[in-house]
Amino acid sequence: MQLSRRSFLRAAGASAALAGIPALAACGAPADAASPRLVTSFAGTGPLGAPDPHRVWRPVDRARAAAVADTLLVWDQDMTPRPHLAASAAPDRTGTRWRIRLRDAVAHDGRPLAPADVLASLRRVLDPATGATAAPLLAHLDLTASRAVSATEVELVLGRPDFLFALALAAPGTGIVRGGRGDVPVGTGAFRFLPGSPDALYRHDGHWAGRPPVPAVEFLVDDDEENRYQSLVDGYVHWAHDLFPHSARRLLGRTGTTVLSAPGSVTRFLDTGPGPLAEPRLREAVRLGIDRVELVRQILLDLAQPGDDLFGAGLAHHPDGLAPVVRDVARARELVVAAGADGARVPLFFDPFDPMSRPTADLVVEQLAAVGLRCEPREPEPPDVEPTPGIRFRRAAAQPIPLYLQAVAAAPRVPGDDTATDGAAGPGTGGATGSGDAAGGRPDVRALLAVAARAPDEARRTDALRRAQLLLRTDATAWSVGDEHVGVTADLSGVGPARPDTGTWARFHRARLG
């Protein structure tokens, strides 16, 4: 469906009207006639309220939170943590006390954030009433023992040794704001929120990384991917998130637009979960029965690589040099027959966070029929319904070790919004911070993750994390590792391809129009 300018403005106006503000402009908002505002489009539904730095279930939530509230650390492209609002963060030799030194950063109210704001923000994350996305990652933080050391330093005390804690401090949903307030967030981010103007965030001239070139960033949500694509093509938005492979193909080589594709950003996999299909022979039959090369070619238009049943290809601690998984129909059928499941009907559930699971289903049905499994595509059950045993499509954004393991194990759902495309943590799964057992219920994996957290030696941590991933390799069938596609207009510079939730993903502090 082609989105006309009138339709676009009507949609934007409806969202603004629901929030009680004029369309595409806010009374009293800063104006800069010389520089147009940057307009972005994300998957999801509106209207948007104040950006909550600690409740970041959807991609648009994470982008807005990162714009107003800096986290202490951020994830680099290989998902290793690096300094951000914190100039440094380091553990003591026991791994139970982390010393955080804040950089000289002025907040939106003209004053620097203080260690008390750090403690208050983390306290709000841990408050069950908040419903914070990152709460499970900070569960072992002892805020009673934590303290301000000086005007620029804070000491965070953990209930157990954790030399991987820096990963949690870099997670989306851990933004630091004045007094820990999430209703009207006052942070040090490149853009600030003005009450009564939820459609846009406005330039923070005193940002520690420099004054942003654009005066404002407008955030629109549209759950119709074709609308996001068409509004970009028609010039109504400058940055369109999460485009499908066929849309990315259409944009390539087109005058006036381009595509930013971040390699290794999205892993798609089949989860047999608990129940009859968790039987090792059937799990292996599914693993060997699908044709990953054909799935990538037909569904993702070769804008991905066949998966090796591991998550996080190209990230720190990822085991390399593994042989590709080659389809073996004969062996898969032998396993199905041996398990007494020849001709068995198997529910095949779509992923509510990944519309691409629907076209994938037809091909998976055909491929697994060849090994003796009769798959039946179905809609996913509501969140409050006990899951039916079957095969489930899943999509996970690239996540650090072991946080992405936690996201995959939890398969999180987004409260109150079944339309989000990332659950990653959400990791997305979206979202970045799913709750649940990072070890997938396996004591051997749990033991290795504990070793990694307790080890002060980087080599020992890396070894434990790689071994944990290899143990989990047979627990899910990761059939592709692909790109996340963002469409941008040709006049937009200062943004580049970035893996989801990293320190440069959906960040517009260097964006420039014209």
WODA-V294568 format. One record per residue. PHI is phi in whole degrees, -180 to 180 (NA if undefined). NEAR is the number of other C-alpha atoms within 10 Angstrom. Layout:
PHI:NEAR + PHI:NEAR
This chain:
NA:8 + -81:13 + -94:18 + -77:14 + -60:13 + -63:9 + -63:13 + -62:17 + -66:15 + -64:13 + -65:17 + -65:21 + -67:18 + -64:17 + -63:23 + -68:25 + -64:13 + -62:13 + -89:18 + 79:14 + -133:18 + -65:18 + -69:18 + 59:15 + -159:16 + -123:19 + -62:9 + 82:9 + -73:16 + -60:13 + -122:14 + -146:11 + -65:8 + -76:8 + -130:14 + -71:16 + -75:22 + -85:20 + -109:20 + -119:24 + -134:27 + -122:26 + -70:24 + 139:22 + -126:18 + -114:19 + -80:17 + -94:19 + -102:16 + -65:21 + -68:26 + -95:22 + -68:35 + -120:30 + -124:21 + -129:30 + -74:32 + -105:27 + -55:28 + -65:24 + -65:24 + -69:25 + -66:22 + -69:26 + -63:30 + -66:31 + -71:28 + -101:29 + -131:30 + -73:27 + -86:27 + -62:27 + -128:26 + -134:26 + -86:27 + -78:21 + -65:23 + -95:19 + 70:24 + -87:19 + -78:24 + -141:20 + -62:22 + -140:19 + -68:24 + -82:21 + -72:16 + -158:16 + -151:23 + -147:15 + -86:21 + -80:12 + -72:11 + -91:14 + 76:21 + -106:20 + -129:23 + -113:22 + -97:19 + -112:24 + -110:22 + -80:23 + -78:18 + -79:13 + -131:21 + -89:18 + -83:25 + -65:26 + -93:13 + 90:12 + -119:12 + -71:18 + -71:26 + -116:22 + -52:22 + -62:18 + -70:19 + -62:26 + -65:23 + -66:19 + -66:23 + -67:25 + -65:20 + -67:20 + -60:28 + -83:23 + -70:12 + -58:10 + -68:8 + -73:14 + 68:15 + -70:22 + -64:27 + -92:28 + -54:26 + -62:16 + -76:21 + -110:17 + -61:12 + -96:17 + -83:21 + -99:17 + -76:17 + -67:10 + -85:12 + -68:17 + -158:18 + -81:18 + -94:13 + -154:11 + -69:12 + -129:18 + -128:22 + -135:22 + -111:22 + -102:22 + -108:21 + -106:20 + -79:14 + -153:15 + -61:21 + -154:22 + -82:24 + -103:22 + -62:22 + -59:21 + -61:20 + -70:24 + -68:25 + -97:26 + -72:30 + -56:34 + 91:31 + -119:31 + -62:31 + -101:31 + -135:30 + -58:24 + 65:19 + 71:24 + -77:18 + -108:23 + -76:12 + -128:17 + -69:25 + -116:24 + -120:34 + -111:31 + -65:30 + -69:28 + -134:30 + -121:28 + -95:26 + -111:19 + -53:13 + 90:18 + -135:24 + -77:21 + -77:29 + -142:27 + -118:24 + -114:23 + -54:25 + -99:27 + -61:16 + -96:18 + -61:18 + -64:16 + -94:12 + 113:12 + -68:16 + -63:20 + -66:18 + -92:21 + -74:23 + -160:25 + -121:23 + -100:18 + -114:22 + -114:25 + -122:22 + -151:18 + -84:16 + -95:14 + -62:21 + -64:16 + -64:20 + -62:29 + -63:27 + -69:19 + -66:22 + -69:25 + -60:23 + -80:16 + 84:15 + -87:19 + -130:23 + -102:22 + -144:27 + -120:28 + -86:22 + 57:22 + -87:21 + -72:20 + -55:20 + -68:12 + -71:19 + -61:21 + -62:14 + -67:12 + -80:19 + -62:13 + 80:10 + -86:12 + -69:10 + 97:14 + -143:20 + -151:22 + -123:25 + -106:19 + -116:21 + -99:19 + -62:20 + 64:24 + -89:25 + -133:27 + -106:29 + -111:25 + -149:23 + -107:25 + -111:23 + -82:23 + 57:19 + -74:13 + 110:11 + -58:15 + -75:21 + -76:18 + -56:14 + -51:13 + -67:17 + -73:25 + -61:25 + -69:20 + -64:28 + -65:27 + -59:26 + -89:23 + -85:26 + -90:28 + -105:20 + -65:24 + -63:18 + -69:15 + -62:23 + -65:21 + -68:14 + -81:13 + -89:20 + -103:19 + 54:15 + 65:15 + -94:20 + -169:24 + -120:20 + -58:23 + -78:22 + -111:19 + 68:27 + -125:24 + -102:31 + 84:26 + -58:23 + 88:16 + -95:19 + -58:17 + 75:23 + -78:21 + -66:19 + -107:9 + 78:6 + -79:10 + -69:7 + -65:11 + -86:19 + -103:15 + -61:18 + -137:15 + -63:20 + -62:13 + -66:14 + -62:25 + -67:24 + -59:17 + -67:23 + -63:22 + -65:17 + -62:12 + -85:16 + 70:11 + -117:18 + -62:17 + 82:14 + -67:13 + -83:14 + -126:19 + -63:17 + -124:24 + -93:25 + -65:23 + -92:20 + -64:23 + -98:22 + -140:21 + -59:15 + -67:18 + -69:22 + -69:18 + -66:13 + -67:17 + -58:21 + -60:13 + -72:17 + -65:21 + -57:18 + -65:14 + -69:22 + -77:23 + -62:19 + -68:15 + -106:25 + 102:22 + -109:24 + -100:20 + -83:23 + -125:15 + -61:19 + -143:15 + -72:12 + -68:16 + -73:13 + -61:11 + -58:12 + -92:6 + -104:8 + -62:8 + -61:13 + -85:14 + -58:17 + 168:22 + -97:24 + -124:21 + -73:24 + -135:26 + -130:31 + -129:33 + -73:33 + -59:37 + -134:38 + -76:28 + -89:26 + -98:20 + -64:25 + -68:28 + -60:25 + -64:28 + -64:30 + -65:35 + -65:19 + -81:21 + 45:23 + -69:26 + -112:24 + -92:24 + -59:11 + 75:7 + -149:13 + -87:15 + -103:19 + -66:26 + -92:26 + -124:29 + -103:35 + NA:35 + -15:38 + -79:37 + -38:33 + 51:35 + -6:36 + 62:35 + -49:37 + -92:36 + -144:34 + -65:33 + -95:21 + 133:17 + -85:15 + -63:21 + -90:23 + 63:17 + 82:11 + -102:13 + -61:10 + -67:13 + -72:21 + -59:16 + -65:13 + -69:21 + -65:24 + -66:16 + -60:17 + -62:26 + -68:20 + -87:19 + -85:20 + -74:19 + -88:10 + -61:12 + -63:11 + -69:14 + -61:21 + -61:18 + -61:16 + -65:21 + -69:23 + -67:19 + -65:18 + -63:23 + -65:24 + -64:16 + -67:15 + -84:18 + -60:15 + -87:15 + -88:20 + -153:22 + -108:26 + -82:26 + -94:25 + -153:26 + -125:28 + -123:26 + -100:25 + -97:27 + -107:24 + -121:25 + -93:27 + -136:26 + -78:22 + -67:15 + -89:12 + -98:16 + -127:14 + 87:12 + -127:18 + -143:17 + -65:18 + -154:24 + -68:26 + -54:31 + 71:33 + -81:23 + -70:25 + -117:19 + -78:20 + 51:25 + -108:19 + -121:24 + -72:25 + -114:15 + -67:16 + -141:19 + -105:16 + 91:9
